[in-house]
Amino acid sequence: MNWDGAAPMSKARHDDPRALLASYLTQLADAGEKDMCLSAETAALVKGAGPSQSVGPTAAQTPEKPREMGTPEKQREIVKPQKLSVPEQAAMLPELEPTKIVLALGRGTADPDMFVEASCLRSCTCLNEIERISLACEKCELAGTRISVVFGAGDENADLMFVGEAPGANEDREGIPFIGRAGALLDKIIEAAGFRRENVYISNILKCRPPNNRTPLSNEIEACVPILAKQIEIIAPRIICTLGLPATQTLLGVKGSMGSLRGKVYVQGNLKVIPTYHPAAALRDPKYKRPMWEDFLRIRKEYDKL
């Protein structure tokens, strides 16, 4: 039976396996199929001579020295698609030479003047105390436009922490980080990499939403940095994944494009920082999804070393 629009095959072609196969593959292509996985035997049939020739090779068709393709079982192993587990994918990543840093937020090496204007942070010993200070913060103009202070959420003893840029509209309304479309994508990637959201900690550089989700201003970042630094000090994560350029530049204290900063592991003592693209960037342009997944595999690999 022919697919709609496919040319009917002649009786002569019905007798030729190569012709039947060629017609079938053509019909699949016409129907919209883009990728097809063929067994070794089928691939050999496709690579054979034209439809007028028989299936069995003649002496003239047999090469003097056939290529050594291994046993039929080995050939099937080569062409058979393999689905690797996340740890297996992560293990295939090459080892990277760590880049030593002094975290710009001052974890363990804080500037003595960092907390001068927020000296009450010095005595904080838990996240609840820091959050109470954050809720009352009026150190920048965002205090007058916010609905909520989006402090952070997750396991306060987490070994893995995510730091984004700033809350969006959904986060501002609910007071919870990463619950919009970008948050939904982040959740999927976190779970795909073998983590659970409730077992990590998620926060942002800014705790208040900038109007129209614009990029944070330098004075806004400076106002919020002590809060984030104290969060990191209390949580003491072993790995921080920075999401997007503002978060990456703020934590690392360096300039550069996201493309030039990602794909590396930055190390300060027992802490590793692994930058990746913000999930919102992957929603705008799918080309960022593959490098994001590679970065999450790197996170998985480093996490499994702990």
C-alpha positions in Angstrom: 0.0 0.0 0.0 1.4 3.4 -1.0 1.5 6.5 1.1 -0.5 9.4 -0.3 1.4 11.2 -3.0 4.0 8.4 -3.5 4.6 7.2 -7.0 3.3 3.6 -7.6 5.9 0.9 -7.9 6.0 -1.3 -11.0 5.7 -5.0 -10.8 9.4 -5.3 -11.7 10.4 -3.1 -8.7 8.3 -5.2 -6.4 10.8 -8.0 -7.1 13.8 -5.9 -6.0 14.5 -5.5 -2.3 16.6 -2.5 -2.9 13.9 -0.8 -4.9 11.3 -1.5 -2.2 13.6 -0.2 0.5 14.5 3.0 -1.5 10.8 3.6 -2.1 9.9 3.1 1.6 12.6 5.5 2.8 11.5 8.1 0.2 7.9 7.8 1.5 9.1 8.3 5.1 11.1 11.4 4.0 8.0 12.8 2.2 6.0 12.2 5.3 8.3 14.4 7.3 10.7 11.9 8.9 14.1 13.6 9.4 16.2 11.0 11.2 16.2 7.2 10.7 18.3 4.6 12.4 19.1 1.6 10.2 20.5 -1.8 11.2 23.8 -2.8 9.8 22.1 -5.2 7.3 19.7 -2.4 6.1 22.5 0.1 5.9 24.5 -2.4 3.8 21.5 -2.8 1.5 21.1 1.0 1.1 24.8 1.3 0.2 24.4 -1.5 -2.5 24.1 -1.0 -6.2 21.1 0.3 -8.1 17.6 -1.1 -8.2 18.2 -3.1 -11.3 20.9 -5.3 -9.6 20.2 -8.3 -7.6 20.8 -8.5 -3.8 23.5 -11.1 -3.9 26.9 -9.6 -5.1 28.5 -11.1 -8.1 32.3 -11.8 -8.3 32.7 -8.5 -10.1 30.8 -6.6 -7.4 32.8 -8.2 -4.6 35.7 -6.0 -3.6 39.2 -7.5 -3.6 39.7 -6.7 0.1 36.5 -6.0 2.0 36.6 -3.5 4.8 36.8 -5.2 8.2 33.6 -4.1 9.9 33.7 -6.8 12.7 31.1 -9.4 13.3 27.4 -8.8 12.5 26.8 -8.4 16.2 29.5 -5.7 16.4 28.0 -3.9 13.4 24.6 -3.8 15.1 26.3 -2.5 18.2 27.8 0.4 16.2 24.7 1.6 14.5 22.3 0.9 17.5 21.5 4.2 19.3 22.6 4.2 22.9 20.9 6.0 25.7 23.4 6.9 28.4 22.5 7.7 32.0 23.3 11.1 33.4 26.3 9.8 35.3 27.6 8.1 32.2 27.2 11.3 30.1 28.9 13.3 32.9 31.8 10.9 33.0 32.4 11.4 29.3 33.2 15.1 29.9 37.0 15.8 29.8 38.6 16.8 33.0 39.1 20.6 33.3 42.0 22.4 34.9 40.3 24.4 37.7 40.6 28.2 37.6 41.5 29.6 41.0 39.6 32.6 42.1 38.9 34.8 45.1 35.1 35.0 45.1 34.1 38.6 44.6 31.4 38.3 47.2 34.1 37.7 49.8 33.2 34.2 51.1 36.0 33.7 53.7 37.9 36.7 52.5 35.4 39.5 52.9 36.4 43.1 52.6 36.4 44.6 56.1 34.2 47.4 54.9 31.7 45.1 53.2 29.2 45.1 56.1 29.8 48.6 57.4 26.3 49.9 56.3 24.7 46.6 57.3 26.6 45.7 60.4 23.6 43.8 61.7 24.4 41.1 59.3 27.6 40.3 61.1 25.8 38.7 64.0 23.4 36.6 61.9 23.8 32.9 62.4 20.9 31.5 60.3 19.0 32.3 57.2 15.9 33.4 59.1 17.8 36.3 60.7 19.2 37.4 57.3 15.8 37.2 55.7 14.3 39.5 58.4 16.9 42.1 57.6 16.3 41.6 53.9 12.5 42.1 54.2 13.2 45.5 55.8 15.9 46.6 53.4 15.5 50.1 51.8 19.0 50.6 50.6 18.0 51.2 46.9 15.1 52.5 44.9 13.8 49.0 44.2 12.3 49.1 47.7 9.7 51.5 46.5 8.6 49.5 43.4 8.7 45.9 44.7 5.7 43.8 45.8 7.8 41.2 47.6 11.4 40.6 48.8 12.4 37.4 47.1 15.0 36.1 49.5 15.6 32.6 48.4 14.3 29.0 48.8 15.5 25.5 49.4 17.7 23.5 51.7 19.8 25.7 53.9 22.3 22.9 54.2 22.5 22.3 50.4 25.8 21.4 48.8 24.5 22.9 45.5 23.3 26.5 45.2 21.9 28.4 42.2 22.3 32.1 41.9 20.3 34.0 39.3 20.0 37.7 38.4 16.8 39.1 39.9 13.2 38.2 40.5 10.7 38.5 37.7 7.0 39.4 37.8 5.8 36.0 39.0 8.5 35.9 41.7 7.7 39.4 42.8 4.1 38.5 43.3 4.7 35.2 45.1 8.0 35.9 46.9 9.6 32.7 45.6 12.5 32.6 43.2 12.3 31.0 39.8 8.6 30.1 39.6 7.8 31.6 36.1 8.6 30.1 32.7 12.3 30.3 33.3 11.8 28.6 36.7 9.8 25.8 35.1 12.7 25.1 32.7 15.2 25.3 35.5 13.2 22.7 37.4 13.2 20.4 34.4 17.0 20.7 33.9 17.6 20.2 37.7 15.6 17.0 37.7 17.0 15.8 34.4 20.5 16.1 36.0 19.4 13.9 38.9 18.8 16.6 41.5 15.7 17.7 43.4 14.7 21.3 43.8 14.0 20.8 47.5 17.6 19.6 48.0 19.3 22.6 46.5 19.1 26.3 47.3 18.0 28.9 44.8 18.5 32.7 45.2 19.3 35.8 43.1 21.8 38.6 43.2 19.0 41.1 43.7 16.1 40.3 46.1 13.8 42.8 44.5 12.5 43.0 41.0 13.9 45.7 38.7 11.2 47.5 36.7 10.3 45.7 33.5 13.0 43.0 34.3 15.8 45.3 33.2 19.4 44.4 34.0 20.4 45.2 37.6 22.2 48.5 38.1 25.6 48.6 39.9 24.3 50.4 42.9 21.5 47.8 43.2 24.0 45.0 43.1 26.2 46.7 45.7 23.1 47.1 48.0 22.3 43.4 47.8 25.7 41.8 47.7 26.1 41.7 51.5 22.8 39.8 51.8 23.9 37.2 49.2 27.4 37.0 50.7 25.9 36.2 54.1 23.5 33.6 52.6 26.5 31.8 51.0 28.4 32.0 54.3 25.6 30.4 56.2 24.6 27.8 53.6 28.3 27.0 52.8 27.6 25.2 49.5 30.3 23.2 47.8 29.1 24.1 44.3 27.5 27.4 43.1 25.9 27.5 39.6 25.6 31.1 38.4 22.7 31.6 36.0 23.4 34.3 33.5 26.0 37.0 33.0 25.1 39.5 35.8 25.3 36.7 38.4 28.5 35.2 36.9 30.3 38.6 36.7 29.2 39.6 40.2 30.4 36.4 41.9 33.6 36.0 39.9 34.4 39.7 39.8 35.4 39.5 36.2 34.2 40.9 32.9 33.6 39.0 29.7 30.8 37.3 27.7 28.8 34.4 28.9 30.3 32.3 26.2 33.9 33.0 27.4 33.1 32.5 31.1 31.1 29.3 30.9 32.6 25.8 30.3 35.0 26.3 33.2 35.2 25.4 36.9 36.3 28.2 39.2 37.7 27.2 42.5 38.2 28.9 45.8 39.1 26.5 48.6 36.4 23.8 48.8 33.9 25.9 46.7 33.5 25.5 43.0 31.6 27.9 40.8 30.2 26.7 37.5 28.6 29.4 35.3 25.9 28.7 32.7 23.3 30.6 30.7 20.1 31.9 32.4 17.1 29.6 31.6 15.3 32.7 30.2 18.1 32.9 27.5 17.4 29.3 26.5 13.6 30.1 26.2 14.4 33.0 23.9 17.0 31.1 21.8 17.1 27.2 21.8 20.8 27.3 20.8 21.6 27.8 24.5 20.0 24.5 25.6 22.8 22.2 24.6 25.6 24.2 26.3 23.3 24.6 29.4 22.9 20.8 29.5 26.7 20.3 29.2 27.2 22.7 32.1 24.7 20.7 34.2 26.5 17.5 33.3 29.6 19.3 34.6 27.8 20.1 37.8 26.7 16.5 38.1 30.2 15.3 37.6 31.7 17.7 40.2 28.9 17.0 42.6 29.5 13.2 42.4 33.1 13.9 43.5 32.0 15.4 46.8 
